[in-house]
């Protein structure tokens, strides 16, 4: 695990070596971790204790974000706050995303609680 750089080809290869899970951890620093996530057929993840960013690396699909469906494709960045129900659905066979977890357990507090 390199703490300074993670590449797409490295992530794909590392995930292949860990065939028992749909994700692999590529980088960690303090509260931040970077993962590569490539669900197959179904995304069965549950809410996480940290805020997270998804950066779609390949393919396209939908993010069900607490009941709101968001269309996503390679290059898109999506935010999910800590403890929110979410999962990907209707995604292509090549779908994969970077996942960046960060901040304190329970998520960071917003100064302005309105969402865009």
Protein Blocks (a to p, Z undefined) as FASTA:
>chain_A
ZZkbccfklmmmmmmmmmmbcbdcfbdehjbccdddddehiacbdcdfbdcddddfbgcd
dddeehiacdddehiacdddehiacddehiafkbccddddedjehiaadfblcdZZ
